Amino acid sequence: MTAALDAGASLLVAVPERLRGEFFDAEASRRLGAVAEALGGTVEWLDGGGVLGELPPGGTGTTRHWPAVRALVTSWGQPPLTPALLDRLPALELVAHTGATVRPFATAEAHARGVRITQAGQGMARPVAEVALAFTLALLHRIPRFDHALTAGVPWERAEDVPPRHELAGSTIGVVGASRTGRAFIALLTALGARVLVADPYLTDADDLGVEPVDLDDLFRRSRVVVLHAPSLPETHHLVDARRLALMPDGAGLVNTARSWLVDEDALVAELRTGRVDAALDVFDAEPLPTDHPLRTLPNVLLTPHHAAGTVEGRLRQGRIVLDELERAARGEPLEHAVTPEDLERMA
């Protein structure tokens, strides 16, 4: 196997071409160039992280090496930082991820080699929190039921026949997970007068947040709407199962803008079919959601195609966070969003 050497690149930006302008506008691109120069070389753009991990057909031929690259910017689809991949980036010091979770590619080997990893999840907190708020309001006011009925041609009198509606102020909203996004959502809820319950084993500042810490079953029993912001960990798989769904009061709602991992989707569909509860979902076990999936036909469900974080402002904010981290690294300063091996154990 031969190797193609690219001695001039000190910064690799492995982001698909269709996303580059969303993360990095003209000013951000200029800053990337300045960072690369500070690191002793130039910027090279790759069409997504998968390019780094690819071998030619049959595993033979030419694979690329970047001996001078000191920083790598990644996006979705980044392959794991295996020893073989790290060998192709022998000078690598920093991986800056434009998204949130780095668990699919962060490895013990990378940390062992002294590669620091950082991510821009904070930039996604606000848009996801706003969508979670929009979902919560929609469920409280039965908007999905009204919309489904009217667009389906249901007679006006039948379309009006929905469970009682409620205002957010004074409603009890349960938040599962006081993550970055969970905290951004909590701030919106408390500003609008909701009573907030939080279930999170790591929560230590409930008084400062203005929330009531409770256990998970209590949260499901007492909440008018339950909103998920927990990470995808072994212990959170199907956290919302048939038993917990049955704890929800009649007319309650479930919001999931986090991970489908958290919900037993079959159990949720079965509960929704009874008409007893409503749901608003941005994430699903199968994505794209199959056209014949039962969730698409239920009148008490609001669906969006896993785009809660995809605002113009949010994507540019993610790019700026990455740039700020790259500039800190180039100046030899501590990172603000570094991910440690211990963090990975609690990260979505």
MARSE-885601 format. One record per residue (C-alpha): x, y negated, z negated. Coordinates in nm, 3 decimals, always signed. Each point is the difference from the previous one (the first is absolute). Layout:
REM MARSE-885601
> X|Y|Z
...
//
This chain:
REM MARSE-885601
> +0.000|+0.000|+0.000
> +0.136|-0.340|+0.096
> -0.061|-0.324|-0.188
> -0.081|-0.342|+0.138
> +0.167|-0.266|-0.217
> -0.165|-0.341|-0.055
> +0.268|-0.192|-0.186
> -0.164|-0.342|+0.036
> -0.321|+0.060|-0.195
> +0.005|-0.083|-0.372
> -0.381|-0.012|-0.035
> -0.245|+0.247|+0.150
> -0.367|-0.098|+0.019
> -0.194|+0.322|+0.061
> -0.347|-0.145|+0.055
> -0.227|+0.089|+0.294
> -0.008|-0.270|+0.266
> -0.375|-0.049|-0.044
> +0.054|-0.093|-0.367
> +0.312|-0.216|+0.024
> -0.182|-0.326|+0.058
> -0.242|+0.077|-0.282
> +0.282|+0.027|-0.255
> +0.256|-0.237|+0.148
> -0.091|-0.327|+0.169
> +0.259|-0.218|+0.176
> +0.136|-0.146|-0.325
> +0.020|+0.344|-0.159
> +0.185|+0.137|+0.302
> +0.250|-0.283|-0.032
> +0.051|+0.089|-0.366
> +0.057|+0.365|+0.093
> +0.276|-0.109|+0.234
> +0.158|-0.208|-0.274
> -0.010|+0.293|-0.241
> +0.163|+0.227|+0.257
> +0.273|-0.257|+0.051
> +0.054|-0.026|-0.375
> +0.034|+0.379|-0.007
> +0.269|-0.018|+0.268
> -0.185|+0.088|+0.319
> -0.317|-0.028|+0.203
> -0.365|+0.115|-0.009
> -0.111|+0.305|+0.194
> -0.372|+0.066|+0.044
> -0.125|+0.357|+0.018
> -0.352|+0.108|+0.093
> -0.090|+0.135|-0.341
> +0.172|+0.209|-0.264
> -0.061|+0.327|+0.183
> +0.270|-0.096|+0.250
> +0.259|+0.042|-0.273
> -0.098|+0.359|-0.066
> -0.049|+0.121|+0.354
> +0.227|+0.248|+0.174
> -0.011|+0.066|+0.374
> -0.199|+0.307|+0.114
> +0.157|+0.318|-0.129
> +0.205|-0.191|-0.256
> +0.295|-0.052|+0.234
> +0.135|-0.298|+0.189
> +0.064|-0.349|-0.131
> -0.114|-0.122|-0.338
> +0.071|-0.354|-0.111
> +0.223|-0.117|-0.282
> +0.015|-0.348|-0.150
> +0.331|-0.020|-0.188
> -0.028|-0.371|-0.087
> -0.367|-0.019|-0.100
> -0.036|-0.118|-0.360
> -0.376|-0.061|-0.012
> -0.301|+0.177|+0.150
> -0.352|-0.145|+0.028
> -0.267|+0.269|+0.022
> -0.370|+0.030|+0.069
> -0.253|+0.283|+0.005
> +0.134|+0.325|+0.145
> +0.349|-0.032|-0.146
> +0.155|+0.349|-0.020
> +0.149|+0.124|-0.330
> +0.348|-0.127|-0.084
> +0.160|+0.342|+0.027
> +0.375|+0.057|-0.030
> +0.018|+0.044|+0.378
> -0.174|-0.331|+0.063
> +0.206|-0.181|-0.262
> +0.317|+0.138|+0.159
> -0.097|-0.194|+0.312
> -0.021|-0.317|-0.211
> +0.318|+0.030|-0.211
> +0.012|-0.369|-0.099
> -0.367|-0.023|-0.097
> -0.058|-0.195|-0.322
> -0.367|-0.102|+0.011
> -0.330|+0.122|+0.141
> -0.273|-0.268|+0.002
> -0.345|+0.139|+0.071
> -0.270|-0.225|+0.148
> -0.272|+0.213|-0.160
> -0.072|+0.114|-0.354
> +0.074|+0.363|-0.074
> +0.350|+0.127|+0.077
> -0.063|+0.351|-0.128
> -0.018|+0.161|+0.347
> +0.361|-0.092|+0.077
> +0.181|-0.098|-0.322
> +0.222|+0.289|-0.112
> +0.225|+0.086|-0.291
> +0.286|+0.020|+0.250
> -0.050|-0.364|+0.099
> +0.013|-0.112|-0.363
> +0.300|+0.224|-0.063
> +0.187|-0.175|+0.282
> -0.075|-0.338|-0.152
> -0.261|-0.105|+0.256
> -0.242|-0.247|-0.158
> -0.364|+0.012|+0.107
> -0.252|-0.282|-0.014
> -0.354|-0.047|+0.127
> -0.258|-0.268|+0.081
> -0.307|+0.144|-0.169
> -0.060|-0.324|-0.187
> -0.084|-0.162|+0.333
> -0.289|+0.243|+0.047
> -0.158|-0.048|-0.341
> -0.208|-0.308|+0.079
> -0.167|+0.119|+0.324
> -0.081|+0.343|-0.144
> -0.136|-0.162|-0.316
> -0.221|-0.227|+0.210
> -0.136|+0.295|+0.197
> -0.065|+0.185|-0.326
> -0.189|-0.307|-0.122
> -0.199|-0.020|+0.325
> -0.085|+0.370|-0.033
> -0.105|-0.046|-0.362
> -0.229|-0.289|+0.085
> -0.144|+0.192|+0.295
> -0.089|+0.296|-0.220
> -0.147|-0.217|-0.276
> -0.226|-0.173|+0.254
> -0.080|+0.322|+0.196
> +0.128|-0.151|+0.324
> +0.096|+0.338|+0.155
> -0.351|+0.134|-0.056
> -0.163|-0.313|+0.148
> +0.236|+0.000|+0.299
> -0.042|+0.370|+0.080
> -0.379|-0.027|-0.023
> -0.033|-0.306|+0.222
> +0.251|+0.111|+0.265
> -0.170|+0.342|+0.011
> -0.336|-0.163|+0.071
> -0.162|+0.095|-0.330
> -0.324|-0.196|-0.059
> +0.050|-0.318|-0.205
> -0.197|+0.126|-0.299
> +0.207|+0.317|-0.022
> +0.324|-0.194|+0.048
> -0.088|-0.206|-0.307
> -0.030|+0.312|-0.213
> +0.340|+0.023|-0.170
> +0.112|+0.052|-0.362
> +0.023|-0.308|-0.226
> +0.262|-0.257|+0.095
> +0.240|-0.174|-0.236
> +0.225|-0.303|-0.021
> +0.370|+0.041|-0.069
> -0.003|-0.239|-0.298
> -0.088|+0.209|-0.302
> +0.031|+0.332|+0.182
> +0.234|+0.264|-0.141
> +0.261|+0.094|+0.260
> +0.239|+0.289|-0.062
> +0.353|-0.021|+0.141
> +0.204|+0.319|+0.020
> +0.365|-0.104|+0.003
> +0.150|-0.335|-0.100
> +0.238|+0.003|+0.294
> +0.113|-0.314|+0.186
> -0.318|+0.016|+0.205
> -0.205|+0.097|-0.303
> +0.123|-0.308|-0.185
> -0.072|-0.227|+0.296
> -0.351|+0.146|+0.011
> -0.045|-0.039|-0.376
> +0.091|-0.369|+0.029
> -0.274|-0.049|+0.259
> -0.255|+0.188|-0.210
> +0.068|-0.189|-0.320
> -0.005|-0.335|+0.182
> -0.350|+0.087|+0.124
> -0.131|+0.105|-0.340
> -0.001|+0.379|+0.017
> +0.061|+0.221|-0.303
> +0.299|+0.219|+0.087
> +0.088|+0.345|-0.128
> +0.340|+0.145|+0.089
> +0.123|+0.359|-0.014
> +0.378|+0.016|+0.032
> +0.232|+0.201|-0.226
> +0.277|-0.259|+0.045
> -0.210|-0.308|-0.082
> +0.155|-0.200|-0.287
> -0.130|-0.354|+0.058
> -0.378|+0.044|+0.003
> -0.055|-0.307|-0.218
> +0.204|-0.221|+0.233
> -0.197|+0.130|+0.300
> -0.332|-0.053|-0.179
> -0.110|+0.361|+0.049
> -0.114|+0.289|-0.219
> +0.220|+0.311|+0.017
> -0.204|+0.321|+0.008
> +0.045|+0.363|+0.092
> -0.098|+0.111|+0.347
> -0.323|+0.182|-0.088
> -0.121|-0.297|-0.204
> +0.075|-0.230|+0.292
> -0.210|+0.212|+0.237
> -0.290|+0.012|-0.246
> -0.010|-0.374|-0.064
> +0.089|-0.166|+0.332
> -0.244|-0.139|+0.251
> +0.276|+0.026|+0.261
> +0.321|+0.206|-0.030
> +0.295|-0.129|+0.201
> +0.311|+0.213|+0.062
> +0.350|-0.146|-0.007
> +0.196|+0.300|-0.131
> +0.311|+0.155|+0.160
> +0.016|+0.331|+0.185
> +0.167|+0.228|-0.253
> -0.047|+0.370|-0.074
> -0.208|-0.085|-0.306
> -0.227|-0.239|+0.194
> -0.100|+0.246|+0.273
> -0.382|+0.012|+0.012
> -0.016|-0.217|-0.308
> -0.354|-0.074|+0.119
> -0.161|+0.342|+0.018
> -0.357|+0.129|-0.021
> +0.002|-0.013|-0.380
> +0.107|-0.365|-0.017
> -0.236|-0.103|+0.280
> -0.283|+0.153|-0.202
> +0.096|-0.226|-0.293
> -0.078|-0.313|+0.203
> -0.331|-0.173|-0.079
> -0.278|+0.012|+0.257
> +0.051|-0.281|+0.250
> +0.374|-0.032|-0.071
> +0.262|-0.042|+0.271
> +0.350|+0.127|+0.080
> +0.262|-0.210|+0.181
> +0.318|+0.154|+0.139
> +0.256|-0.220|+0.175
> +0.290|+0.200|-0.149
> +0.050|+0.362|+0.109
> -0.240|+0.275|+0.102
> +0.224|+0.228|-0.210
> -0.182|-0.134|-0.306
> -0.346|+0.122|+0.106
> -0.143|+0.345|+0.068
> -0.158|-0.108|+0.328
> -0.231|+0.302|+0.025
> -0.132|-0.065|-0.350
> -0.050|-0.366|+0.084
> -0.194|+0.081|+0.316
> -0.222|+0.238|-0.197
> -0.070|-0.267|-0.263
> -0.065|-0.269|+0.260
> -0.248|+0.224|+0.180
> -0.220|-0.005|-0.309
> -0.030|-0.378|+0.037
> +0.076|-0.042|-0.370
> +0.320|-0.204|+0.048
> +0.160|-0.212|+0.274
> +0.358|-0.024|+0.127
> +0.227|-0.233|+0.195
> +0.310|+0.164|+0.145
> +0.309|-0.109|+0.192
> +0.191|+0.330|-0.027
> -0.086|+0.355|+0.101
> +0.142|+0.352|-0.008
> +0.011|+0.009|+0.381
> +0.109|-0.313|+0.182
> -0.129|-0.089|+0.251
> -0.330|+0.096|-0.159
> -0.163|+0.261|+0.229
> -0.295|-0.135|+0.194
> -0.223|+0.278|-0.137
> +0.104|-0.049|-0.363
> -0.304|-0.019|-0.233
> +0.125|-0.323|-0.158
> -0.073|-0.175|+0.329
> -0.372|+0.072|-0.022
> -0.081|-0.060|-0.368
> -0.209|-0.314|-0.060
> +0.155|-0.077|-0.339
> +0.361|-0.023|+0.119
> +0.215|-0.289|+0.126
> +0.304|+0.106|+0.206
> +0.309|-0.176|+0.134
> +0.289|+0.168|+0.191
> +0.286|-0.026|-0.255
> +0.071|-0.366|+0.072
> -0.053|-0.165|-0.338
> +0.356|-0.135|-0.009
> +0.025|-0.110|+0.362
> -0.055|-0.376|-0.019
> +0.211|-0.248|+0.194
> +0.110|-0.167|-0.322
> +0.071|+0.328|-0.177
> +0.221|+0.142|+0.275
> +0.203|-0.323|+0.020
> +0.029|+0.003|-0.380
> +0.136|+0.356|+0.017
> +0.259|-0.114|+0.253
> +0.102|-0.292|-0.221
> +0.042|+0.229|-0.300
> +0.230|+0.225|+0.202
> +0.198|-0.301|+0.119
> +0.033|-0.138|-0.350
> +0.133|+0.334|-0.119
> +0.248|+0.024|+0.290
> +0.127|-0.349|-0.076
> +0.039|+0.081|-0.369
> +0.198|+0.311|+0.090
> +0.222|-0.195|+0.241
> +0.076|-0.250|-0.279
> +0.073|+0.277|-0.248
> -0.304|-0.085|-0.216
> -0.237|+0.244|-0.174
> -0.305|+0.114|+0.194
> -0.349|-0.095|-0.119
> -0.184|+0.301|+0.141
> +0.254|+0.280|-0.040
> -0.133|+0.356|-0.028
> +0.183|+0.226|-0.245
> -0.023|+0.380|-0.018
> -0.217|-0.048|-0.311
> -0.233|-0.231|+0.193
> -0.055|+0.269|+0.261
> -0.164|+0.223|-0.261
> -0.280|-0.257|-0.044
> -0.020|-0.146|+0.351
> -0.293|+0.049|+0.237
//
